[in-house]
């Protein structure tokens, strides 16, 4: 059994006003930790969690990352959870939308991580958790840009882990599978009215909604994130949902094309060879 960090820790959870972030913050407060949660508008959080102090952070505003850290001071654990979901046809998505998605899902967490590292390094301890998506490991059509942002975040986490390890800092990647948080209702979608991809996109969208309705709860996913955040020597990678142990084992045993075909089938698409 993994050894858990003892004593109160100061934890910053981004995107703590709803979904997985709120569940993570709630668990950490219950465990006795000092928890800060981020929101673009802290004063307007509709259901604030007792025990959580809300601070301003806009992932697309990199200067707000340093301001956020300066307002808090020393942070023992950073959980980069905030992000935006997106779907649609690759061709139909304008470049400014692609850039915005990368700003929110990749560059914002990168800016915040850069802001917390100097204090962690000076103290000789700290943990950074990047919350990604299993779509990074199992990408599917019509989620191209979203999967790419989560893959970029994974690349940062895996490479940065060794870079900061000599200073007592752990970097961890967590990939949730399908989560029943209602995020599908907030997803940014780009599909043209006359798009040649519209019919197949509709199949993926319908399958995604069905899968999300059957997904694990935010509370279940939060357990894994909190465990990773508070383990003394955390593993580099954690995943939960979508029968993660089985599908990751399968991915190691079969050709990549088979994995892609199965992922497409789960999302309502037939196998096609170019």
VEXDREN-2710 file (C-alpha; in Angstrom, 1 decimal):
% VEXDREN-2710
k/r/px/py/pz
1/UNK/0.0/0.0/0.0
2/UNK/1.4/3.4/-1.0
3/UNK/2.5/5.7/1.9
4/UNK/0.4/8.8/2.3
5/UNK/1.8/12.2/3.1
6/UNK/1.0/13.1/6.7
7/UNK/0.1/16.5/8.2
8/UNK/-1.8/19.4/6.7
9/UNK/-0.9/20.4/3.2
10/UNK/-1.7/23.6/1.2
11/UNK/-3.4/22.5/-2.0
12/UNK/-4.4/24.5/-5.0
13/UNK/-7.1/22.9/-7.2
14/UNK/-7.9/24.6/-10.5
15/UNK/-11.5/24.5/-11.8
16/UNK/-12.8/23.8/-8.3
17/UNK/-16.2/25.3/-8.8
18/UNK/-17.8/22.2/-10.4
19/UNK/-17.3/18.7/-11.6
20/UNK/-14.1/16.8/-10.8
21/UNK/-12.4/19.8/-9.3
22/UNK/-15.1/20.4/-6.8
23/UNK/-15.1/16.8/-5.8
24/UNK/-11.3/16.9/-5.3
25/UNK/-11.5/20.0/-3.2
26/UNK/-14.3/18.6/-1.1
27/UNK/-12.3/15.4/-0.4
28/UNK/-9.2/17.5/0.5
29/UNK/-11.1/19.7/2.9
30/UNK/-12.6/16.6/4.6
31/UNK/-9.1/15.2/5.0
32/UNK/-8.0/18.4/6.9
33/UNK/-6.0/20.1/4.3
34/UNK/-5.9/23.9/3.5
35/UNK/-7.5/24.1/0.1
36/UNK/-7.6/26.9/-2.4
37/UNK/-9.8/26.6/-5.5
38/UNK/-9.7/28.7/-8.6
39/UNK/-12.4/30.3/-10.6
40/UNK/-12.4/33.0/-13.2
41/UNK/-14.8/34.9/-11.0
42/UNK/-14.4/33.8/-7.4
43/UNK/-17.1/36.1/-6.1
44/UNK/-19.7/34.4/-8.3
45/UNK/-19.1/30.7/-7.5
46/UNK/-22.7/29.4/-7.2
47/UNK/-22.1/26.6/-4.7
48/UNK/-18.9/27.4/-2.7
49/UNK/-17.5/24.5/-0.8
50/UNK/-17.1/25.2/2.9
51/UNK/-13.5/25.3/3.8
52/UNK/-12.3/26.2/0.3
53/UNK/-10.8/29.7/-0.3
54/UNK/-11.5/30.8/-3.9
55/UNK/-8.9/32.7/-5.8
56/UNK/-9.0/34.2/-9.3
57/UNK/-7.4/32.3/-12.2
58/UNK/-8.1/32.4/-15.9
59/UNK/-6.1/29.7/-17.7
60/UNK/-6.1/31.8/-20.9
61/UNK/-4.6/34.8/-19.0
62/UNK/-1.0/33.6/-18.1
63/UNK/-0.3/36.7/-15.9
64/UNK/-3.1/35.5/-13.6
65/UNK/-1.1/32.4/-12.8
66/UNK/1.6/34.3/-11.1
67/UNK/-0.9/36.6/-9.4
68/UNK/-2.7/33.5/-8.1
69/UNK/0.4/32.0/-6.6
70/UNK/1.6/35.3/-5.1
71/UNK/-1.8/35.7/-3.4
72/UNK/-1.5/32.2/-1.8
73/UNK/2.2/31.9/-1.0
74/UNK/3.7/28.4/-0.5
75/UNK/1.8/25.6/-2.2
76/UNK/2.5/22.0/-1.4
77/UNK/0.3/20.4/-4.0
78/UNK/-0.9/21.8/-7.3
79/UNK/-3.7/20.0/-9.1
80/UNK/-4.1/21.3/-12.6
81/UNK/-7.7/20.2/-13.3
82/UNK/-9.3/23.2/-15.1
83/UNK/-9.9/22.9/-18.8
84/UNK/-12.4/23.0/-21.6
85/UNK/-13.9/20.2/-23.5
86/UNK/-14.2/20.5/-27.3
87/UNK/-15.5/18.4/-30.2
88/UNK/-16.2/18.8/-33.9
89/UNK/-14.6/18.3/-37.3
90/UNK/-11.0/19.2/-37.6
91/UNK/-11.5/21.0/-40.9
92/UNK/-14.4/23.0/-39.5
93/UNK/-12.5/24.3/-36.4
94/UNK/-10.9/27.7/-37.0
95/UNK/-7.3/28.2/-36.0
96/UNK/-8.2/30.8/-33.4
97/UNK/-10.4/28.2/-31.7
98/UNK/-7.5/25.7/-31.7
99/UNK/-5.2/28.3/-30.2
100/UNK/-7.7/29.2/-27.6
101/UNK/-8.1/25.5/-26.6
102/UNK/-4.4/25.0/-26.3
103/UNK/-4.2/28.2/-24.2
104/UNK/-6.8/26.9/-21.7
105/UNK/-5.9/23.3/-21.6
106/UNK/-2.1/23.4/-22.0
107/UNK/-0.4/26.8/-21.7
108/UNK/-2.5/27.9/-18.7
109/UNK/-1.5/24.8/-16.7
110/UNK/2.1/25.3/-17.9
111/UNK/2.1/28.9/-16.7
112/UNK/0.7/28.0/-13.3
113/UNK/3.2/25.1/-12.9
114/UNK/6.0/27.5/-13.7
115/UNK/4.7/29.9/-11.1
116/UNK/4.6/27.3/-8.3
117/UNK/7.9/25.5/-9.0
118/UNK/10.4/28.1/-7.6
119/UNK/8.8/27.9/-4.1
120/UNK/8.5/24.1/-4.2
121/UNK/12.1/23.8/-5.3
122/UNK/13.3/26.2/-2.5
123/UNK/11.5/24.0/0.1
124/UNK/12.7/20.8/-1.4
125/UNK/9.2/19.3/-1.8
126/UNK/6.0/19.5/-3.7
127/UNK/3.6/17.6/-6.0
128/UNK/2.1/18.7/-9.3
129/UNK/-0.8/16.7/-10.7
130/UNK/-1.9/17.2/-14.3
131/UNK/-5.4/16.0/-15.0
132/UNK/-5.7/14.9/-18.6
133/UNK/-8.0/12.5/-20.4
134/UNK/-8.0/8.9/-21.7
135/UNK/-8.6/10.4/-25.1
136/UNK/-4.9/11.1/-25.1
137/UNK/-4.1/7.4/-24.9
138/UNK/-7.1/6.4/-27.0
139/UNK/-7.9/9.2/-29.4
140/UNK/-11.1/9.2/-31.4
141/UNK/-12.2/11.1/-34.5
142/UNK/-14.0/14.4/-34.0
143/UNK/-12.1/15.0/-30.7
144/UNK/-8.8/15.7/-32.4
145/UNK/-8.0/19.1/-30.9
146/UNK/-9.1/18.1/-27.4
147/UNK/-7.1/14.9/-27.5
148/UNK/-4.0/16.8/-28.8
149/UNK/-4.2/19.3/-25.8
150/UNK/-4.3/16.4/-23.3
151/UNK/-1.5/14.6/-25.1
152/UNK/0.6/17.8/-24.9
153/UNK/-0.1/18.0/-21.2
154/UNK/1.0/14.4/-20.8
155/UNK/4.2/15.1/-22.6
156/UNK/5.0/18.0/-20.2
157/UNK/4.2/15.9/-17.2
158/UNK/6.3/12.9/-18.2
159/UNK/9.4/15.0/-19.2
160/UNK/9.1/17.4/-16.3
161/UNK/8.9/14.6/-13.8
162/UNK/12.7/13.8/-14.0
163/UNK/13.7/17.4/-14.4
164/UNK/12.4/18.5/-11.0
165/UNK/12.8/15.2/-9.2
166/UNK/16.2/16.1/-7.8
167/UNK/14.5/19.0/-5.9
168/UNK/12.0/16.7/-4.1
169/UNK/9.1/17.5/-6.5
170/UNK/6.8/14.9/-8.0
171/UNK/4.9/15.4/-11.3
172/UNK/2.0/13.0/-11.9
173/UNK/-0.3/12.5/-14.9
174/UNK/-3.9/11.3/-14.2
175/UNK/-6.2/10.3/-17.1
176/UNK/-9.9/10.2/-16.4
177/UNK/-12.1/8.0/-18.6
178/UNK/-15.7/8.9/-19.3
179/UNK/-17.1/10.9/-16.3
180/UNK/-20.7/11.6/-15.6
181/UNK/-20.4/15.4/-14.9
182/UNK/-22.6/16.9/-17.5
183/UNK/-19.6/18.3/-19.3
184/UNK/-21.2/17.4/-22.6
185/UNK/-23.6/20.3/-22.1
186/UNK/-20.7/22.7/-21.8
187/UNK/-18.6/21.4/-24.6
188/UNK/-17.4/23.7/-27.4
189/UNK/-18.5/22.3/-30.8
190/UNK/-17.3/23.2/-34.3
191/UNK/-19.3/21.5/-37.1
192/UNK/-20.5/23.3/-40.2
193/UNK/-24.2/23.2/-41.2
194/UNK/-23.2/21.8/-44.6
195/UNK/-20.1/19.9/-43.4
196/UNK/-19.3/16.6/-45.1
197/UNK/-18.4/15.3/-41.7
198/UNK/-21.8/16.1/-40.1
199/UNK/-23.3/12.6/-40.2
200/UNK/-20.4/10.8/-38.7
201/UNK/-19.9/13.6/-36.1
202/UNK/-23.5/13.1/-35.1
203/UNK/-22.8/9.4/-34.5
204/UNK/-19.8/10.2/-32.3
205/UNK/-21.7/12.9/-30.4
206/UNK/-24.6/10.5/-29.7
207/UNK/-22.3/7.7/-28.6
208/UNK/-20.3/10.1/-26.4
209/UNK/-23.5/11.3/-24.7
210/UNK/-24.5/7.7/-24.0
211/UNK/-21.1/6.8/-22.7
212/UNK/-21.0/9.9/-20.4
213/UNK/-24.4/9.1/-18.9
214/UNK/-22.9/5.7/-17.9
215/UNK/-19.6/7.1/-16.8
216/UNK/-18.1/7.0/-13.3
217/UNK/-18.9/9.8/-11.0
218/UNK/-16.8/12.9/-10.3
219/UNK/-16.5/11.6/-6.7
220/UNK/-15.0/8.3/-7.8
221/UNK/-12.4/10.1/-10.1
222/UNK/-11.6/12.5/-7.3
223/UNK/-10.5/9.6/-5.1
224/UNK/-7.8/8.6/-7.6
225/UNK/-6.6/12.2/-8.0
226/UNK/-6.4/12.8/-4.3
227/UNK/-4.6/9.5/-3.8
228/UNK/-2.0/10.5/-6.5
229/UNK/-1.6/14.0/-5.0
230/UNK/-1.0/12.8/-1.4
231/UNK/1.1/9.7/-2.0
232/UNK/4.7/10.1/-0.8
233/UNK/6.2/8.5/-3.9
234/UNK/3.4/8.7/-6.6
235/UNK/3.5/6.8/-9.8
236/UNK/4.1/8.7/-13.0
237/UNK/0.6/7.8/-14.4
238/UNK/-2.8/7.0/-13.1
239/UNK/-6.0/6.2/-15.0
240/UNK/-9.6/5.4/-14.0
241/UNK/-12.8/4.8/-15.8
242/UNK/-13.6/3.0/-19.0
243/UNK/-12.2/-0.2/-17.5
244/UNK/-8.8/1.4/-17.5
245/UNK/-6.8/-1.6/-16.3
246/UNK/-8.2/-3.8/-19.1
247/UNK/-7.9/-1.4/-22.0
248/UNK/-4.4/-0.2/-21.1
249/UNK/-3.3/-3.9/-20.9
250/UNK/-5.0/-4.6/-24.2
251/UNK/-3.3/-1.6/-25.8
252/UNK/0.1/-3.1/-25.0
253/UNK/-0.7/-6.4/-26.6
254/UNK/-2.4/-5.6/-29.9
255/UNK/-1.4/-3.4/-32.9
256/UNK/-2.1/0.3/-32.6
257/UNK/-4.6/0.1/-35.5
258/UNK/-6.7/-2.4/-33.7
259/UNK/-6.8/0.0/-30.7
260/UNK/-7.9/2.8/-32.9
261/UNK/-10.5/0.7/-34.6
262/UNK/-12.0/-0.4/-31.3
263/UNK/-12.0/3.1/-29.9
264/UNK/-13.9/4.3/-33.1
265/UNK/-16.4/1.4/-32.7
266/UNK/-17.1/2.4/-29.1
267/UNK/-17.9/5.8/-30.4
268/UNK/-20.3/4.6/-33.1
269/UNK/-17.9/4.6/-36.1
270/UNK/-17.3/1.7/-38.5
271/UNK/-13.9/0.6/-39.4
272/UNK/-12.5/2.3/-42.5
273/UNK/-9.1/1.7/-44.2
274/UNK/-7.7/4.7/-46.1
END
